[in-house]
Amino acid sequence: MQVSQLLQRADGVDAALVAMATPLNVELARGMGFAAPDGASPDALLLALRVADEAGLRAALAAAEQALAPQPATTRMGAEEPAPRTVGAAARDGAGLALISVPGQHAFTEAMDALDAGCDVMIFSDNVPMAHEVVLKRVAAELGRLVMGPDCGTAVVGGVGLGFANAVQPGPVGVVAASGTGCQQLLCLLDSAGVGVSAALGVGGRDLSAAVGGRSTLAALRRLDADPATELIVVMSKLPDAQVARRIRNATTSTPVRFAFVGETDLSTAAEDVLSALGHPVPRWPAWPGRAADPRPGVLRGLFAGGTLRDEAALIAQELRVPHEMIDFGDDALTAGRPHPMIDGSLRLEHLAGATEDSGAAAILLDVVLGYGAQPDPSAELAPLIAASQTPVVASLIGTRDDPQDLGRQASTLRRAGAHVFASNAQAARFACGLVAHD
C-alpha cells in the first residue's frame, strides 16, 4: 500500500497499484481501469502503472524495484544474512513479539506459528474470521501469552509505537484498548497534559464481545498490573457486552483501574479523570478557531477515519438531538482491497468534495489522525476542499508535538483553510452540533 502511494506521487505517474494478485486486488485493478492478467496466482506480485510517457515508466519501475528490494537482516554479530521467510524462523532469534499484517484470511496461520514459537502476537490484519480470533486467544491463554487484535491498529510496547502510533513520552499510565484511534485520542490528550504512558496494549475491537469474552483484555490487565512502571491502568473500548464488562470490572488488580467505555463517557472526560486520579492538573484542551459561521438547518455530516471517534461523535449528536449522518471509512467493509483511510484518504476526499457541495449539510465533521504509519501531510490534501467549502468544517486533530507530521503545522494549515480545529474529538463534535439549527 505504501509503495503504491509512493509511486502515485512520482512525476509522470497517473495511477499505480502494487499488491499481491489476490482476487480482491485483481478486481481493484480492473476498477482502476487496468486490464489485469487472467489466471494470476494470489502468490504473484501485481504491478499496475498508468504513466504519461516512457520516461515516467522507467522512473516508476526503478522506484518500485528499489522499494520492493529485499532488505537483509543484520545479526547480533553485525553480519548480514537473508531475512527469515517465516514467523517461526524469525522468532528463533529471540523475538518476543510478532506483528502480523497479512490478508485477514491468512492471519491465523501466521499468528499460530508465532504463538508456537514463544511470541506474543499483534495482529494488524482486519477481516479475520471471528472463529479464528477465539481459537487464537484461547491458545494464547493456555500458553500464558498475549494476542493483540485482530484489527489492532495501535500499540506502544517497550517505548516503541506499533501500527498507527503517536510519539508519546514514557510515564505512569498503562492503557488496554479495544480501539486504535480511541487509544490514540487518549494518549494524545494525556501527552498534551504532560503525562506519558508505560504501555498501550491494543486487544482488537471484538475482544469485549460475548463471543471472545475479553480474553486479551484480562491478559493485558495482568501484564500491566505486574509492571512496576504502571501506576494506573485505563481500559477503553466502545460499549462492551454487559457480562464481559462485569468480568473485566471484577478482575482483581493491585494497580488502580479506570474504565473509559464510549457510551458511558467520552474520551476527553476519561483523560481528565485519569489526570485527576494522578493528582495532575487538567488543562484546557488545545483548539484553533476557524471561519465564523452561524447555525443553519440541515444535518451534521461526519466523515471519519476512526471508528471509535465516529461513534463518540454520533453519540454526542444523538444526546444533543442533532440530525446526523456519519461514516467510518476505516470500517472493514470499506477497507477490503484498499488501504486504510489513514494511509490513503482518497475515498474520504471524494465524499468530502460531495459534502461541501451538499446543501443538506449544515456542517461537516471529520478527524485528522497523525502519527507513525499515517499520511505524511494529511492537511495538505484536505485544505483545498475545506477552503472551497460553503459548508462549515470542524476537525478533530489527533496528534502530539513530536509526531512526524508536525502537529502545529497541521493545525495551522487546517485553520487557514477555514476549519475549526480541536485536539478533543468530543469538543469538536459538540462545537459542530452547535452549528446545526434544529428544534
N, C-alpha and C positions, 0 to 999 in steps of 0.2 A: 504493500500500500504506500509506504513512504517512498519507494523507488518510483512508483507511478507518479506520485506528486512531484518528485524531483524532475522527472522527465517532462511533465506537463509545463513546468516553469522554464524549461530550456528554450532558447531562441530557435525559432523556426518550427517548433512542435505545436500542432493544433490539438492533438489528443493522444493520450498514452495509457496503456493498461499493461501492467506486469503482474502476473498471477499464475498460480497453478491452474492447469486446464481442467478444473472440475466442471461439472455440468452448469453450476451456477455462474462461474466465471466465463464460460463459453457463451452462455446466454447474455451475460452482461456485455461482453464484447460485441455480440450481434446488436444489442440495443444501442451501442455507441456507433453503429454503422460499419463495423468491421465484418468481413467475411471469414469467420472463424473456421479453421480447418476441421473437416469431418473426421470423426474417429480418434480425436486426440485423447490420449490417456490422462487421467487425473494426476498421474505422476509426472507429466510433462510440464515444462515451463511455457506459458503463453506470453508472448511479447507482441503487442499490437501498437503500431505507431502511425499517426497521420501527420505528415510533415509538409512544409512549404516547398522544399527543394532538396536536391541531392546533398548539399552541404548540411542542411538540417538533419537529414537522415544519418549521415556519417557521425555528426556530433552526438546525436541521441544514442546511437548504437555504442559509441565509445563510452558515454556516460553510464549506460546500462551495464556494459561489461565491467566497468570499474566498480560500480555499486554492488554488483552481484558476485564479484570475485570472492572465492572462499578466503576467510581470514585464518591464518594459522594460530593455533593455541600456543601459549607460552608456558612452559613447565616451571616448577619452583626453582629449577636449576638454571633458568634463563634460556634454555634451548627451545627452538620452535619445533612443533610437531603438528600433524594434521588434526583439525578439530574433531572431536568424537562424533560419531554418527547416530548414537542412541543416547537416551537419557541415562540408562543404566551404565553405559560406558563413561559418561561424564561424571556420574556420581562416584565412581571408583577412585576419583582423585580427591575425595574427601568433601564433596559438596554437601551442604546441609539443607539447601532449599532449591527446588526445581521450579522454574517458571515455564508453564505450558501455554503456548499460543499457537495452536493449530486449529483447523476447522473443527467445529464442535463435535461432529460425529466420530472424530479420531482422538479426541482428548482423553477418553477413558483409558485407552491402551497406554498412552504415554504417562499419564498420571499414576496408573497402577505400577508401571515399570519403576517410576521414581519412588513410590512408597516401598516397593520390594527392595530397592537399593538403599533404603535407610534415610530418605529425604522427606522433609515436609514439602508440600506442594502448593503453589499458587497457580490457579487455572484462570488465565486471562480470557480464554475462549468463551464465546457465548454460544447459544443454540446447542447446548449439551443436554441430552435427554435427562429428565428428572430421575429415572431409574438408575442411570449411571452415577448421578450425584449421590444418591442414597447409598449405593454399594461402596463407592469410594470413601465416603465419610464413616460408614460402618467399619470398613477395614482399617482406616486411619485410627479410629478409636481403639480398636483391638491392639494396634501396634504402638499406641501412645504418640501418634503423630498428628499433624495439623494439615487439613485441606482448606486452603483459602480459595473460595469460588465454588463452582464455575461462575463466569462473568464477574470475576473480581478485577475491577479496573484500577484499584488504588491500594497501595500498602506502603508502609515505612518499616523496614526491618534492619536493625543494626545501624541505624542512621542513614540507610540508603533507601531512596524512593523507588518503588517498582510500579510499572504500569503508568497510568496518568497520575503523577505525584508532584506536589509543590515542594519548593525548597523551604523547609522548616528547620528550626533550631531544636537541639535536644532539650528535654525538660521533663516535668513530673507527670504528665498526663498520658495514660495509655488508652487507646481507642480500639474498640471492637465494632466494626462497621459492616452492616449488610447493605451498604450503598457506597458507590465510588464517589460520585460528585457530592453526595451528602457529607461523606467523610472529608472531602476537600474543603467544603464550606466551613466545617467545624474547625479544621486545622488552620485554615487561613484567618479566621476570626481570632482564634487563640494567638496566632503569630502576630496579628495586628496589635493585640494587647500585651505582647512581650512574653508570652508563655509558650514553651516548647513541648515536645512530645517524646516519650520514651519509645513508643512503637505505635503503629496503626495497623491492625490486622483485619483485612477485609475477609468476609466469610461468604460473600455471594448473596444476591438478593432473595434467594429462595430458602436460605438456611433456617429462618424462623417460621417457615410454613409448617403445617401439620405433617406433611409427608417427610420432611427432612428432620424436623424435631429439634432444631437448634444444636445439633451435634458439634459443629465447628465453633459456634458461639461459646458453648461451655468449655471446649478445649482451649479457645483463645483466652477466656477468662482465667483459666488455671495458669496459663503461661504468664499472663501479665501479673497475676497475684503473686507468683513466685519471683517476679523481677524486682530486686531492691530499688531500682531506679524509678519505679512506678509508684506514685503516691496517691493517685486517684484514677479510676477507670470509668470510661464512658462507653455505654453500649448504645449505638444509634442504628435506627432502622426505620423503614416505613412501618405502619401498624402491623405487628406480628399476629400470628394465630394466638387466641386467648390462652389456651392451655400451655402452649410453648412459652408465652410471655410469663406465665406464673412460674414455670420451671426455671426460667432464667432469673427472675426476680428472687426466687428462693434459693439460688445457688449460694453456697457458703464460701465467703472470701474474707481474708483478714484486711484487704485493701478496700477502702470505701468505693462504692459503685454508684454512678448516676445513670439514669436511663433517659434517652432522647428518642422517643418514638414519635415520628412526624404524624400528626393527627391528634396527639395529646399535647404536643408543644411544637414550637418552631425551632429551627437550629440556632438562630441568633439568641433566643431566650435560653436555650440549652448551654450555649457558650457562656452567657452571663452567669448562669447557675454554677458552672464549673469554676469560673473566676472567683465568684463569691465563696464557694466552698474552700478554695485555696487561700482565701484572705487577700486576693489580688484585686486592685481597683478595676471597676467596669468602665471602659472608655465609651465615648461616643463613636459609633462605627463610621468609618470614612464615607463621604458622599461627595459627588461632583455634580452640581446643578447644570441643567441644560437649558434649552429654549423654553421660555414661558409658554404655557398652554392653559386654556380654560377647559373645564369639564364639558363633554358633549355626549349626546346619546350614541349608543352602539354597544358593541361587545368588546371585551378585553381579549385580544388575540395573543396567545402565548406560544413562542417558538423556542423550544428548549433542546439543549444537547444533553442535559442531565435529568434522568427520570425522577429522582427524589426532589430536585429543585422544582421540576414541573408540578409534582404532587403537592409540595409545600405551597406553591403559588396558587394552585387550584383550590386547595382547602381554605386559604385566606380569602380568595374571591368568593367562595361559597359562604363562608362565615359572614362576609360583608354584603352578601346578596347581590353581587355584581355579575351580570351575564358574561360568560367567558367561554372561549374555545381554545384548548391548549394541546399542543403536540409535543411528544418526546421523540426527537429524531434519533435518539440512541436506543430506542426500543428494538428488540431482537427482530421484529418483523420488518424494520426499516434498515437494518444493518446486514441482513442476509445478502451476501455477494457484493457488498460495498463497504468502504471504510467507515469507521465511527465518525460522527459529525465533528468531534474534537480534532480529528486528523484532516478530514475533508468536509468543509461546510457547504459544499455546492448545493445540496438538496435544500438545506435550510435557506440559503441565499435566494433560491428560486421562490420559495414560499414568502420570504421577506419582501421580495420585489412585488409579489402579488398583493401582500397585505398592505403595503404602503399606498397602493392604488385602490384599495378596498374601502368604499365609502361607508361600509357597515362596521368598520373597526374604529372604535373611539380611541384606542391606544394599543400599542404593541409592546409586549414584554418579552425579553429574551435574556439568556445567560451567556456570559463570555468567560470560559474557563481556561486559565493559564496553567503553566507548569510543564514539567518534562513529558515528552510524548505528544503534547498538544501542538496545534498550529503555531508556527514561529511568529506570526503577526496577525492575529485574528481581526483586530480592529481595522486594519487597512482594507480588508475585504468588506467589512460592514459599513464603514464610514460613508462611502459614496451613496449607498442606498438610504442610510439614515438622513444624510444631508438633503437628499431629494424628496424625502417623505413629507407629505402634508399631514400625516398622522403622527402624533407624539410617540416617541420611542423611549422606553425605560429599560435599562440594562443592569443586571447584577454582575459584577466583575469579581470573579473568584480567583484570587491570586495573592502572592506575598511579595515583599520588597525584593527578595533575592531570586525570583523566578526569571528564567532566561528571556521572557518576552518584555520585561521592564514594566512593572505594574503602573508606575506613574505615567509612562508614555502611552500605554494603552488607554488609561483613563482620560488623558488629555485629548487623544485622538477622537474618542467617542464623544466627549463633551463638546469639542469644537464642531463636530458634525451635528450637534443639537440634542444628543441623547442625555437623559438624566441617568446618572451612574451611581450605583450603591455597592458597597462591599458586602452588605447584608441582603441576601435574596428575599428574606421576609420583608424588610423595609422597602425594597424595590417593588414587591408585589402590592404592598399597602399603598404606596405612592401611585402606582399605576391604577389601582382601583379608584383612587380619588380623582382620576381624570375621566372616569366614566360616569356620565349623568344618568341616574336611574331612579326609579320610585323607591 
